[in-house]
Amino acid sequence: MEAIRAERILTMNPERPEIVDGGILIRDGRIQAVEPWKKLTGMGVCHELGAVTIVPGLINAHVHLELSHLAGQIPAGLGFAAWAESLFAAMRATRVSDAVVERAVGEALASGTCFMADVNGREFDMVCRALERLGMRGHLFREFSGLGRGQDLSPESLPGSWSPSVHALYSTAPAFAQAIKRWCARHALPFTLHLSEVPGENELFQRGSGDFADFMRLRRILPKGFAASGLTAVAYAQELGLLDGHTLAVHCVQVDERDIRILAQSGAFVCLCPRSNAWIGVGVAPVAALHAAGVPLCLGTDSFASTPSLDLWDDLRAVKALLPSATPLSALLDLVTRNPAKALSIDADHGSLEVGKRASWTILPEDLAAAV
């Protein structure tokens, strides 16, 4: 057995949230005890970490590892249309490699991430290999768009933990999106989609007009037969039956008070990607209003096409700046521990430091450790 000792442990277990001068006893990668150090003295091989704060390993709830080769290729602040055009051009020009994906996963590991929810369209096997080789746990969302005709949602060749997902409601036929959601529900697996990210997205669904609508039509991204619903993107997702406690809605930048009420009442989790939104130039999610309404929030880095790193701590700092200064540290840490663990149905293994769970932990950066 091994015993990890630290000045402070923030367990994220509401029954015992903080242990000063604490230890974690580990056997075969599982937690055997989380106690004050005096109770663990002499048990296992001791690793003294000193004056640090230990927290559960971080969970990245939204990343596109297959875009890792695009680091530094797309300038910041272009706005969505220009960013998307640059993305399409870069994807046509180059292809990602195993080495690049492994480097990205390694960076995430080094910054404290223990689990990644990857959204993948083309490089499923490559991402699976990288996660396995580096010992990173993860769930892969196989992303679909279009009409869905002839597409198999459950090919036997896909390894590991995965489920199908919807790219976005502006790129996926509503009946196909509903079929994917039903598949996930039948198999008790998480479901995700990009939702309300782009300026003009609501105008597209409400009236079928605007600059974003024109861009979608020019690029032939709208599914055949698209018709404006008269609703915001969030309200439309609700009408289609896509929002519930097993849904992870990503971005939710372009939401109003009614949208926030819908999200809160549905029980859906919202994954914020603040640095990605700023890089692309799509606006700032109403983080304080979402949090105040009780929407369970998670964090994702998105991809190297729209962020300079896969360091979740930097996204947590960005969100912290958008929340009231009195927000407790535990509430901030929920976004990268307990909430995504619940959203991804991995809370039996991750999200808190408790007996029986995986011994996945990291050290809290000093600037955040001071925010008690």
N, C-alpha and C positions, 0 to 999 in steps of 0.2 A: 504493500500500500504506500501511497504518497500522501503527505500532508503539506498543504499550502498555507503559509501564515502571512497576514497583512495587517496593517494598522487599522483598517476599516473594511468591512464587507457590506455592500448594499445588495441584499439578496433578491429584491423585488418580490419577495414573499410577504404579502400583507400581514401575515400572522407574526412575522419576525423580520421586519424590514431592514434593521441595521444591527451589526455586531461590531463592537469596538475591540481591537486586538483579537481578531478572530482567525479561524482556520477552516479549511475545507479538506476533509479526508476523502481520498479517491482510491477506488479499486477498479481495475479493468475499464477505465474511462467513465465510470459512474460515481456519483456522489454518495458517500456512505454517511457523512455527517457534516453539518455546518454549525459550528459551536464556538464559544469563546475559547481562546487558545489553551487556557489552563485545563480544559476538559480533554484536549487532544494531545497534550504533551506526552512524548514517548511513543505515539502511535504512528507508525509508518516513517518513511524517509522524509525528513523535513526540508522544505524549500522556503527560506526566509525572504520575503519580498520587501520588507521594510516599510517605510512611511508612504504607503500607497493605498488607494481605495480600489477594491475589486468589485466588478459588476458582472452580470451575465454577459456572455458573448453576444455580439450585436447581430441583428437579423436585417438584411437588406431586402426589403419587400418588393423592389422593382429594379431590375437591371437588364440590359441587353448586352450580354458578353460577346455575341457574334459581331458587334460593331466596335470591338476594342481596337481594331487596326486603324480606326479613324481619329485617334487621339491627335489633337492639334491641327486637323485638316479643315475644320469648319469654323470660321471666325464667330465670335460672340456678337449678339445684338442685331442679327440680320432680320429678325421677324420670322414668323413661321414659314411663309411661302418661300422666301429666299433660302432659309435654312434647309427646308425640305428638298428644294432643287439641288442644293449643294450636296446633301446627303445622297440623293439618288445618283448623282454624277460620280461621287466618290465610291459608292458601292459597285457601280458598273466598272470602274477603273481598277479596283483592287479587291482582293479577297483575303479574308482573315486566315490566320494559320494557327496551328496548335500552340506554337511557342508564344504567340501574342496573347492568346486567350489564357494560357497558363500564367503569363506575366501579370495579367489583370487580376486573376484569382489570387495570385501571390500577394499583390498589393493590398487587396481586400483583407486577406488573412493577417497581414502585418499590422493593419490598423484596427484589428479587434473584431472583425466580422467572422462569425462562425457558421452562418447559413445564408444562402442567396436564393431568391426567387427570380429565376431568369426567364425572360420572355424571348422565345426563339422561333424563327421562321424557317431557317435554312440549315443551320449548323448544330443540330441537336446532338449528334454523336460526338462532335468535337468538344462541345461544352461539357457533356457527360464525362468524357475522358479527362478533361482538365480538372473538374471537380474531384474526380476519384483519385487522380495522381497526387493532388495536393492535400487531400484529406478534408476538403470543404464539403459540408453537407448542403443539399439544395433540393429545390423543387423546380421543375421546368414546366413552363406554360407553353404549349405548342400553339402558336398564334395563327388564327385563320381570318380570312376576309373574303369578300365576294359573295357569290350566291350559294356556294357550298355544294353544287351539283357534283355528284360522284366522289366527294371527298370523304375518306375514311377517318372517323374520329378516333379509332382505337386500333391502329396497326400493331401487330404483335412485335414488330421489330424495335419499338421504342423501349429502351431500358430505364430502370430507375423510377423515381417518384416524379410523376408528371400528370398534367391534365390539359385538355384543350382550352383555348381562350379566344376571345374576340379582340381583334385589333381595335376597332372603334365602330360606333354606330354609323358613322359617315362612310365607312368602307365595307360594311358587312350587311347583307340583307337581313331584315328583322327576323324573318322566319328561321334563318340559319343561326342567328345569334340566340334565339330561343331554344333551338335544338341543342346547341352547345351547352347552354345553361342547364337544360334538362339532363343531359348526359352527365355533367358534373354532379348534379343533385342525386342521380341514381347511384353513382359510384362514391358518394360522400366525399367529394374532392373539391378543393377551392376553385373559384372562378374569378377571372379578372378581365378588365377592359380599360382602355384609355377613355376618359370621360371628361368633357367640359374643359379641355386644355387650351383651345385655340380661340383667340378673338374672332368673332364671326360664326363660331360653331352654333351658338343658339339661334342666330338669325337664319342659318341654313335650315335648321329643323323647324323653326317657327314659320318662316315665309319662303324658304327655298331660294333666297337671294343674298346678295352681298359679295364682297371680295373673296371671302373664303369659299363660298359656293361656286363662284366663277373659277377659282383655282382648282377645286375638286373636279369640276366638269372638264376643264382644260386637260387635266392630267388623267381623266377617265378613271378616277378613283371611286366615285359614287357608284354603288351597285345598280345594275339595270333595273328600271322601274322605280327608282327612288322618288318618294313623294314627301313633301313637307308635312310634318305631323301637327303643326300649330303649337307644339310644346317646346319647352327648353330641353336640352340634351338629358338632364337629370330626370325631368318629369317623363320624358319619352322612355328612358331606361326603366323607370318605375312601371309605366303602362305595359311594357313588354314583359314584365315579371322578372327582370334581371337583378334587382336589388334585394338582398336579404343578408342575413348574418354570415353567409358563406361567400359573399362577394367582396372583392378588393377593387374599388374604383380608383383609378390612378389619375393624379393631377388635381382635378376639381378646382381649377383656377377661376373659370368663368361661371361662378355660381352666385345666386342672389339669396335673399332670406328664405323664400319659399323652397328653393332647391335644398338649402341647408336643413330645413324642417323635414323634407322628404328623406334626405340621407339619414338624419337622426332617427326618424320613425322606422325606417327600413331595417336598421341594425347593420347596414353595410359598413365596411371598413373603408377609409379613405387613405390612400398612400400619397403623401406629399413628396414632391421632388423640387425643392425650392431653388437649388443651384442650377438645375437643368432649365427650369422656367425662366430664370434670369438670363442664362446664357443664350437661349433661343430668342427671348424677348416677347414672351406671351403674357406677361403680367405676374402678379403676386396673388397667390391663393389667400382667401380671408381666414387665415389660420386661427386667429383669436375667436372669431365668430363660430367656426367649426368646433373648436375646443369647448367653447362656452355652451354650445348646444348639445354637447355630449357625444358627438360623432367620434368613434374610436379611430384615432389617427396612427398612421405608420409612416415610415420614411424609406425612400429609395434614392439611389444615386442616379438612376437612368444610365445612359451609356457614355462612353468616351466621345461620342459625337456631340454631346451637349454638356459635358462637365469635365473639369480638368483632372479629377481623381475619383476613385471609388471609396473614399474615406467618409464613412457615415458620420463621423464626429463633426465634419465640416457642415453637413446638412443639418445636424442637430443644432449647431451654433446658429445657422441661418434661421431656423425655426424659432429658436429661443429669442432672437431679436424681434420676432413678430408676435410674441406672447406677452402678457402682462409681466412686469418685473417680479411680481410676487408668486409667479408660478413655481411650485416646488420642484426640486430636482427629480424626485420620484416620478412626477407627472411627465417631465421631459424624457426620462429614461423609458417610460412606458412605450414611447414611439418606436424604440429600436429593440425592445425586449418583449414584454408581455403582449402588447397589442398585435404585432406581426405574428407572434407565436400562435395566438388564437386565430388570426385571420387565415393562416396557412395550415391550421389543424396540427401543429407540431408542439403544442404546449405540454404534452406528456414528457417531452424530452428537452425543450428549450424555453427560454423566456424568464426563468428565475433560477436561483441557486437553491435547490431543495434536494433532500434525500431521494435517490432513485433516478434523478435526471442526469443527463449527460454533463460531464465536467467541463463545460464550455464557459470560460470566463475571460475577462480582459481587464486591463487597468484603465481607470477613469482618468482622462487628461486633467492636469492640475487646474486649469482655468475653470473647468466644469466642476471639479471636486470642491472648489471654493464656494459654489452656488448651492449651499445647503438649503 
